[in-house]
């Protein structure tokens, strides 16, 4: 042990060098011991464990920066393998055939993961999280039923779709120059973000002019860009730009919903007040609903429009369908009804195909009890004798699937990397397109909106809003890519968090249509 005198005599450069040498070795030894300890107490039927070098963090860096590559590098371990990610044991799916099974398994739940995200990301108190998301299952079910009623039932859906269209039409007209011969060049992502943010917020959250201001959209974009860190469990206090943007948006929301409030928010407030939720928590959950209503809708519209405009014949096919439906309306210049939008089957197919290519969603489910996860009926890999058909999973661990594995499966989709706007086109008799894997019908090959008990309650409104925006553009203006030969790429920063934004700006030309009413 050093005496103070001896310690003072030790050169700091030598001390630092010694520590730098000892620290990596210590971490390596600790990691090896940690792996040994886990293997000693692992169940014999547990999934194989991926190697890692950093205690606690485990494979977090590899998994977070390149999820697809990480899964591919461990594909040889079988249809399911385990990894240490930020102190949590995650069982990662490598066989896309297992992903639909995740939604149907009784022992899996999304509620703790959702509660953690809402708590860390939006500042909701533990009391509110316990009451709404984690506690009694029937309370969480009531909350979901409330959302479904406000966002999917015909009367409510018709009303919010119509409200959104009115704003979309007005905003598009503001972008168009007065003369039909004058073109305006804009960034496609910025253009659709402005339209969707204003229309969604007014229809679903509040029609307050303050909440529709440009700085609110900017703050939401800053906060959304920090969400991958929130999904990783990093507290907002360690993400200053995101925290500042969130609180600025929260103050605008608090002020605008005092008087102007949508039916959805009114119902949500009544529900939380019935659970003795504080006003602060009521509005924190409203902030979550605001983010959820637009965060993935904005890039979804971008990619749908981009794919339609960049593939020969696609935009003409969709535009022809829209104009044919418009011509049959009693008031051709009036907004499209939900029934009109449902008849746009070509556009629905193109929208679904765009989501297939663009959506990048991690399917996270907490294991609620120790049990054997039986995948023999789902996974083709288990037909090979070296892989088991049952895996023992412990309570508290997490199962992870990655939807691009399913969406890009060449056994299900021919030429999966290609955009084919008519891939999901229904038949003349209304039958949906059918897809097969290993000779078996795949009932639901698209999982952009989740599945099972946690299917996105806003999916119908999002589809209506996307189709209404594209239909309005098709009937009111000419639109084209400035650089049609330049391929747009995904910004992989939001990989696993939903739909990625484009890596670089994509410019379009807007021209007022000469035959627009």
WOCORPE-V297593 format. One record per residue. N is the residue number from 1. PHI is phi in radians with two decimals (none if undefined). D_CENTER is the distance of its C-alpha to the mean C-alpha in Angstrom with 2 decimals. Layout:
n:phi:d_center
N:PHI:D_CENTER
N:PHI:D_CENTER
//
This chain:
n:phi:d_center
1:none:55.16
2:-1.28:55.55
3:-1.42:57.95
4:-0.93:56.94
5:-1.16:59.49
6:-1.12:58.29
7:-1.04:54.66
8:-1.15:55.60
9:-1.41:57.35
10:-1.30:54.37
11:-1.07:52.97
12:-1.11:49.34
13:-1.13:48.44
14:-1.19:49.80
15:-1.08:48.00
16:-1.10:44.67
17:-1.09:45.31
18:-1.07:46.14
19:-1.09:43.00
20:-1.13:40.84
21:-1.35:42.55
22:-1.27:42.34
23:-1.02:38.73
24:-1.08:37.07
25:-1.12:39.59
26:-1.08:38.99
27:-1.11:35.21
28:-1.12:35.78
29:-1.13:38.28
30:-1.11:36.07
31:-1.10:33.17
32:-1.10:35.64
33:-1.10:37.00
34:-1.09:33.55
35:-1.10:32.81
36:-1.05:36.32
37:-1.08:35.88
38:-1.11:32.65
39:-1.17:34.39
40:-1.11:37.47
41:-1.88:35.72
42:-1.40:33.19
43:-1.22:33.68
44:-1.07:35.24
45:-1.74:32.56
46:-1.22:29.63
47:-1.08:27.36
48:-1.08:28.72
49:-1.83:27.67
50:-1.26:26.51
51:-1.22:28.88
52:-2.61:28.05
53:-2.04:30.24
54:-1.90:28.89
55:-0.99:29.35
56:1.18:26.49
57:-1.12:23.96
58:1.05:24.71
59:-1.70:22.37
60:-1.02:19.73
61:-1.13:20.48
62:-1.10:20.45
63:-1.17:17.28
64:-1.30:15.36
65:-1.53:16.82
66:-2.61:16.87
67:-1.07:14.99
68:-1.09:16.18
69:-1.11:19.65
70:-1.08:19.91
71:-1.15:19.29
72:-1.10:21.71
73:-1.18:24.31
74:-1.94:24.46
75:-1.06:24.43
76:-1.18:28.19
77:-1.41:27.81
78:2.05:26.88
79:-1.22:24.05
80:-2.60:23.03
81:-2.41:23.81
82:-1.86:23.47
83:-2.57:22.66
84:-1.60:23.15
85:-2.21:20.11
86:0.90:21.02
87:1.44:23.58
88:-1.94:21.56
89:-1.50:22.45
90:-2.04:19.54
91:-1.74:20.34
92:-1.81:18.41
93:-1.42:18.50
94:-1.92:20.07
95:-1.76:20.95
96:-1.05:18.26
97:-1.14:20.60
98:-1.43:19.86
99:-0.98:16.13
100:-1.03:17.08
101:-1.17:19.60
102:-1.05:17.16
103:-1.24:16.14
104:-1.75:19.87
105:-1.47:21.42
106:-1.09:23.02
107:-1.42:23.14
108:-1.92:19.39
109:-2.49:17.47
110:-1.74:14.12
111:-1.06:16.01
112:-1.09:17.19
113:-1.14:13.90
114:-1.11:12.45
115:-1.09:15.84
116:-1.09:15.90
117:-1.15:12.74
118:-1.16:14.17
119:-1.22:17.54
120:-1.22:17.06
121:-1.28:14.61
122:-2.09:16.41
123:1.30:19.88
124:-1.28:20.26
125:-1.24:23.44
126:-1.08:23.90
127:-1.09:26.02
128:-1.19:23.32
129:-1.09:20.80
130:-1.13:23.63
131:-1.25:24.52
132:-1.67:21.20
133:-1.84:18.84
134:-1.83:21.16
135:-1.18:24.59
136:-1.01:25.95
137:-1.09:23.72
138:-1.17:25.21
139:-1.24:24.09
140:-1.13:20.40
141:-1.13:21.13
142:-1.10:22.83
143:-1.12:19.90
144:-1.13:17.63
145:-1.06:20.62
146:-1.02:20.95
147:-1.13:17.46
148:-1.08:18.07
149:-1.08:21.52
150:-1.35:20.56
151:-2.00:17.74
152:-2.22:19.03
153:-1.15:22.84
154:-0.99:24.79
155:-1.13:26.64
156:-1.17:23.80
157:-1.11:21.47
158:-1.04:24.40
159:-1.19:25.07
160:-1.25:21.70
161:-1.16:21.34
162:-1.15:24.84
163:-1.06:24.30
164:-1.14:21.33
165:-1.12:23.49
166:-1.01:26.40
167:-1.24:24.53
168:-1.00:22.96
169:-1.11:26.51
170:-1.11:28.08
171:-1.17:25.66
172:-1.10:26.04
173:-1.09:29.79
174:-1.19:29.72
175:-1.39:28.33
176:-1.38:30.98
177:-1.32:34.42
178:-0.99:37.41
179:-1.53:39.01
180:-1.22:37.70
181:-1.72:39.01
182:-1.87:37.03
183:-1.76:33.67
184:-2.13:31.14
185:-1.74:28.89
186:-2.42:25.48
187:-1.37:22.33
188:-1.05:19.89
189:-1.15:16.73
190:-1.13:18.79
191:-1.08:20.23
192:-1.23:17.21
193:-1.12:15.61
194:-1.06:18.96
195:-1.14:19.20
196:-1.18:15.86
197:-1.06:16.06
198:-1.16:19.63
199:-1.22:19.37
200:-1.16:16.43
201:-1.10:17.93
202:-1.16:21.38
203:-1.40:20.63
204:-1.83:18.36
205:-1.92:19.32
206:-2.81:22.66
207:-1.59:24.83
208:-1.13:26.34
209:-1.11:27.16
210:-1.09:26.51
211:-1.26:22.80
212:-1.61:22.53
213:-1.22:24.22
214:-1.06:23.12
215:-1.15:23.04
216:-1.19:20.45
217:-1.10:18.02
218:-1.10:19.06
219:-1.14:18.58
220:-1.12:15.05
221:-1.13:14.31
222:-1.13:16.21
223:-1.09:14.50
224:-1.07:10.93
225:-1.15:12.44
226:-1.58:13.61
227:-1.05:10.49
228:-0.99:10.64
229:-1.24:14.16
230:-1.15:13.36
231:-1.05:11.25
232:-1.38:14.47
233:1.58:16.53
234:-1.42:18.34
235:-1.03:19.91
236:-1.10:19.43
237:-1.14:23.20
238:-1.64:22.87
239:-2.19:20.46
240:-0.91:22.89
241:-1.08:21.23
242:-1.18:18.00
243:-1.13:20.26
244:-1.11:22.56
245:-1.14:19.99
246:-1.07:18.48
247:-1.19:22.02
248:-1.13:23.09
249:-1.17:20.33
250:-1.10:21.26
251:-1.12:24.89
252:-1.13:24.26
253:-1.11:22.36
254:-1.07:25.21
255:-1.25:27.80
256:-1.39:26.33
257:-1.65:25.69
258:-1.18:29.25
259:-1.96:30.61
260:-1.54:27.91
261:-2.56:25.48
262:-1.30:23.56
263:-1.12:24.39
264:-1.09:21.03
265:-1.18:21.71
266:-1.08:25.32
267:-1.15:24.52
268:-1.13:22.08
269:-1.14:24.85
270:-1.10:27.47
271:-1.11:25.57
272:-1.23:25.11
273:-1.17:28.68
274:-1.16:29.90
275:-1.72:28.60
276:1.09:30.44
277:-1.32:27.36
278:-1.27:28.32
279:-1.11:27.66
280:-1.06:25.79
281:-1.22:23.33
282:-0.96:23.08
283:-1.34:22.01
284:-1.15:19.66
285:-1.19:17.68
286:-1.11:18.01
287:-1.11:16.47
288:-1.06:13.36
289:-1.13:13.45
290:-1.08:14.02
291:-1.05:11.00
292:-1.12:8.77
293:-1.34:10.86
294:-2.28:10.34
295:-1.00:7.72
296:-1.70:5.66
297:-1.14:9.08
298:-1.10:11.04
299:-1.21:9.97
300:-1.10:9.82
301:-1.17:13.39
302:-0.96:14.37
303:-1.19:13.87
304:-1.10:15.45
305:-1.15:18.34
306:-1.05:18.73
307:-1.12:19.09
308:-1.12:21.42
309:-1.37:23.53
310:-1.72:23.83
311:-2.11:25.03
312:-0.94:28.54
313:1.49:29.06
314:-1.19:25.47
315:-1.13:25.66
316:-1.09:29.19
317:-1.13:28.26
318:-1.20:25.56
319:-1.11:27.87
320:-1.08:30.74
321:-1.13:28.93
322:-1.09:27.97
323:-1.18:31.54
324:-1.16:33.06
325:-1.23:31.20
326:-1.09:32.08
327:-1.13:35.72
328:-1.52:35.95
329:-1.25:34.84
330:-1.08:37.65
331:-2.08:36.44
332:-1.02:34.97
333:-1.59:34.04
334:-1.40:32.29
335:-1.15:28.55
336:-1.35:27.03
337:-1.42:26.87
338:-1.06:24.21
339:-1.14:26.81
340:-1.05:27.11
341:-1.17:23.39
342:-1.14:23.47
343:-1.31:26.37
344:-1.45:24.41
345:-1.25:23.77
346:-1.17:23.82
347:-1.18:21.10
348:-1.08:18.97
349:-1.09:19.62
350:-1.13:18.74
351:-1.12:15.41
352:-1.11:14.57
353:-1.13:15.96
354:-1.12:13.94
355:-1.16:10.61
356:-1.02:12.48
357:-1.34:13.30
358:-1.72:10.33
359:-1.18:7.17
360:-2.42:6.96
361:-1.98:5.59
362:-1.47:8.20
363:-1.65:9.96
364:-1.89:11.95
365:-2.39:15.06
366:-1.37:18.10
367:-1.47:21.45
368:-1.58:23.64
369:-2.79:26.96
370:-1.15:28.84
371:-2.89:28.91
372:-1.66:29.21
373:-1.55:26.12
374:-1.66:27.72
375:-2.03:26.00
376:-1.09:29.18
377:-1.45:28.38
378:-1.87:24.99
379:-1.70:25.46
380:-1.16:27.83
381:-1.12:28.23
382:-1.30:30.20
383:-1.24:32.91
384:-1.48:33.93
385:-1.04:36.26
386:-1.34:35.00
387:-1.92:31.67
388:-1.28:31.82
389:-1.77:30.35
390:-2.30:29.82
391:-2.25:28.25
392:-1.51:29.06
393:-2.04:26.15
394:-1.61:27.02
395:-1.01:25.83
396:1.68:23.57
397:-1.44:21.98
398:-2.28:18.37
399:-1.73:17.34
400:-2.23:14.53
401:-2.05:13.45
402:-2.28:11.50
403:-1.00:10.55
404:-1.03:12.18
405:-1.03:15.29
406:-1.36:15.48
407:-1.20:14.51
408:-1.88:17.01
409:-1.30:19.68
410:-1.21:22.93
411:-1.30:24.55
412:-1.68:22.32
413:-2.00:21.78
414:-1.16:24.72
415:0.78:24.15
416:-1.11:20.41
417:-1.47:19.98
418:-1.57:21.58
419:-1.53:20.24
420:-2.20:22.27
421:-1.07:21.66
422:-1.72:23.77
423:-1.05:22.31
424:-1.81:20.98
425:-1.17:23.92
426:-1.26:25.66
427:-1.31:29.37
428:-1.11:32.18
429:-1.64:32.51
430:1.57:28.89
431:-1.30:28.01
432:-1.20:24.46
433:-1.07:24.30
434:-1.92:24.98
435:-2.31:23.77
436:-2.27:25.60
437:-2.41:25.42
438:0.93:28.75
439:1.42:30.42
440:-1.85:28.30
441:-1.14:26.25
442:-1.68:22.47
443:-1.15:21.69
444:-2.46:17.94
445:-1.36:16.93
446:-1.92:13.60
447:-2.23:10.69
448:-1.18:7.75
449:-1.89:7.97
450:1.38:9.02
451:-3.13:12.76
452:1.11:15.93
453:-1.20:16.51
454:-1.98:12.90
455:-1.09:12.00
456:-0.98:9.99
457:-1.20:13.14
458:-1.66:12.18
459:-1.08:11.69
460:-1.23:15.33
461:-1.15:15.40
462:-1.04:12.53
463:-1.09:14.49
464:-1.09:17.70
465:-1.16:16.76
466:-1.07:15.72
467:-1.17:18.92
468:-1.15:21.01
469:-1.14:20.19
470:-1.14:20.99
471:-1.13:24.01
472:-1.16:25.27
473:-1.11:25.11
474:-1.15:26.87
475:-1.76:29.66
476:-2.07:30.25
477:-2.71:30.06
478:-1.67:30.31
479:-2.46:27.39
480:-2.66:27.38
481:-1.34:26.00
482:-1.22:28.40
483:-2.13:28.02
484:-1.11:27.16
485:-1.52:28.13
486:-1.54:25.77
487:-1.43:22.65
488:-1.36:19.35
489:-2.08:17.46
490:-1.36:13.95
491:-1.50:13.73
492:-1.37:12.71
493:-1.04:12.48
494:-1.62:8.67
495:-0.97:9.04
496:1.57:7.27
497:-1.76:4.72
498:2.44:2.27
499:-1.89:5.34
500:-1.27:8.36
501:-1.54:11.19
502:-1.22:14.69
503:-1.24:16.94
504:-2.33:19.86
505:-1.04:20.78
506:-2.08:21.41
507:-1.61:24.34
508:-2.25:25.30
509:-1.87:28.55
510:-1.96:28.77
511:-2.39:32.09
512:-1.06:33.29
513:-1.25:34.18
514:-1.22:37.92
515:-1.83:37.60
516:-1.28:34.95
517:-1.43:36.29
//
